[in-house]
């Protein structure tokens, strides 16, 4: 199994809005891609910002490519 990780930050006042966006786009798109084994979105407050860590679990790099395209390191 392969863990793919992405990090993002936003203002704390927009954290709920950003979390909704991640769920409606990244999480949904990952979960419907064959070979995805699960998605976890973590959030923490860092002063006046929110940091998000997006973990997705995959069967293979081929499965990741189905989601991300040829460059598996590039954010989607």
N, C-alpha and C positions, 0 to 999 in steps of 0.2 A: 504494500500500500504506500502511496505517495501523499505527503502533506504539502499543499500549496498555500503560501501565506501572503497576505497583502495587508498593509497598514495605511490608515488615513486619519486625518485630524480635521476638526471643525470647531467652531465656537461652541461652548457649553450650551448656550441659549438655543442653538440649532441642533443639538444632539438627537432629539427625538425625531425631528424631520429627516436628518441624515440616516438614522437607523431605519426609518420607513423606506427611504429610497433604496438602501442596500437590500432590504427584504424584497422589495418589488422588482428589483433588477438582478443584481448579482446572485442572491440566494436562489431565487426562482429559476434563473437561467442555469445555474450549476445543477440544481436538483433534477432538472428535466434532461440533462445530458447523460447519455448512457456511459456508465463507468464511474459516475460520481457516487461515493459511498456515504456522503454526509457533509454538512456545512455547519460551522460554528462561528457566530459573530460575537466577539467580546468587546465590551466598552468600559472605559475607566475615565474618571475625571482627573485632569491635570491642571490645577488652578482654574483658569477661565476657559479651558479647552476640553474637548472630549477626544480621546484617542480610541480608534476602532482597530481591532485586529480580526481579519477575516481568514478563517482556516477552512479549506476544502480538502476532502479526502478522496483519492482517486485510485482506481485499479492499475492504471498505467499512464505513461506519457502520451500514448495514442489517445487515451480518453481525455486527457487535459487538452490536447490539440483540437479535439472536437469542440471543446468549449472556447479555448483561447486563441486558436489559430496556430500557425507554425512556430511562433516565438512564445514558448511556454513561460518565459520570464516577464513578458510584457503584461501590464495591468489591462484588464478588460473593463 
